[in-house]
């Protein structure tokens, strides 16, 4: 397994829309394994392939306390979402150190393929629901920062630019 490099905002590659996986094969399973290793090492609870500069519709998630319940979603699609929404504080491995409240549907149903190419459906709520929606946003070229006000986005860009100048 390999720990992959995670792209950081404002890298334009984070805004590419991921393409569907046409066949779940050994290459995809290896990518899933590497993505899981990367997510756990970061440490994080979710990672989209877009974040490691692979523009295919794959996400890995583990919201368990013990970090031993890896979930793999290939070609995930939200098929239903609740009308009731909640605010959740979210962080992102591509925007380290930044947390923001994002309003999302409280519950979603997701259809996807697993690492063996079998279709499954998950009815997610709570943290799993938030994480799935956040990672699918990445596959659609959307970063959590886009939920922030223009003023907060501007401040974040200035802070990132200053940090890059200081690093030389």
C-alpha positions, 0 to 999 in steps of 0.5 A, a space after each residue: 500500500 502507498 500513501 498518496 499525495 493529497 491536493 490542497 486548496 486552491 489547486 485547480 485540479 480539485 475542481 475537475 469532475 470525476 468520470 465514472 469507473 467503467 470496470 472494477 478491476 485490480 487497478 481500482 482495488 489497488 487505488 482503493 487500498 492506497 486511498 484508504 492508507 492515505 485517509 488513515 495516515 492523514 488522519 481523516 474519515 473520508 477521501 475522494 479520488 479527486 483529492 489524490 489527483 485521480 479523477 474517477 468516481 471513488 470514495 473511501 470512508 471510515 466514521 467508526 471510533 475504532 477506525 476499522 469499518 472501511 466503506 468503499 463507494 465506487 460510482 456513488 449516486 445519491 438517490 434520495 435525500 431528506 427534506 430536513 437539513 442540519 448544520 454540521 461542522 466540516 473539515 477537509 484533508 484538502 483544506 487543512 486546519 479549516 472548519 466550517 458549518 455546512 448545511 446538508 440534508 440530514 439523511 441520504 440514500 446512496 447507490 454505489 459499487 463496492 470494491 468487488 463491483 457489486 451494487 449496494 444501497 446505503 441509507 445514511 444519517 448523521 456523520 456518515 450522511 455528511 461524509 458521503 455528501 462531502 466526498 461526492 462534492 469532491 467528485 463533482 469538483 466542489 470543495 467545502 470552501 465554496 460553502 463559505 461566504 465570499 469574505 471567508 473565502 477571500 481571507 482563506 486565500 490570503 492566509 494560504 498565500 501568506 503561508 506559501 510565501 513564508 515557506 519560500 
